[in-house]
């Protein structure tokens, strides 16, 4: 009982039940089949070499398989054993597989219930000669399994509540991110408009406007990065995009020369292969990688200066 109270998760609860069966009934191996409402099936939890009860999703028994003594124990809320089933009719294939996995000559199935609410089924390995002793102490086994079932139900409710709290926090974060993105996009839009105006005036005056194009591209990239804040909880689909590495690096180097490299004595040398083919990658992601690499290199030489070679 103390073990059930101090168990921190589902695995510890299952181990506590198994330890009780081992101590009181000399049942050395047991498997737990817990009810998965979404799949409408009992999913097996089998102990590994470390003694941890790991979920085996493939090892599941449909609740519609009425001939199995595993399903019968839960449906009829009463203990079932394979020896009694053998005398009435042949065991199902799934029952025989479970008995082989348990490593005994037979199995004893006991329903895990809380106020008639199904939690799962305990399948224990037994020999035929062990059955009378187990049936004699059936009330004690019922006590252990009831306490275990109650602990499992409580732990399940706790996990469900934690998931709900986590989902609410995610929703609140996304809502805040949307508001921030909306507010920040307004001045970014104004900046882009003014860049366009300056670009038109510079073009009329016959001045080079390549730097303005780079600034405009970077403002657009900031806007896209902000937009990702509102969809960070969603899994991103793969993006079908290609990137020109030399063009990307040319724009980045033009920015860093006027920014971070202009403040320190760093010689920047480039050797860009004109025959380099385009690569299947997202330009924004590569930009972030290249900027970080050059920034780290510049910061490493901030005091004494040095040289950065960029080669493709």
Secondary structure, DSSP 8 states (H G I E B T S, - for coil): -HHHHH--SHHHHHHHHHHHHHHHH----EEEEEEETTTTEEEEEEE-TTS-EEEEEEEEEETT-TTSHHHHHHHTTS-EEHHHHHHHS---HHHHHHHHHHTSSEEEEEEEEETTEEEEEEEEEE-GGGHHHHHHTHHHHHHHHHHHHHHHHHHHHHHHHHHHHHHHHHHHHHHHHHHHHHHHHHHHHHHHHHHHHHHHHHHHTT---HHHHHHHHHHHHHHHHHHHHTTTTS--------B-HHHHHHHHHHHHHHTGGGTTTEEEEEE--TT---BSS-HHHHHHHHHHHHHHHHHHTTTT-EEEEEE-
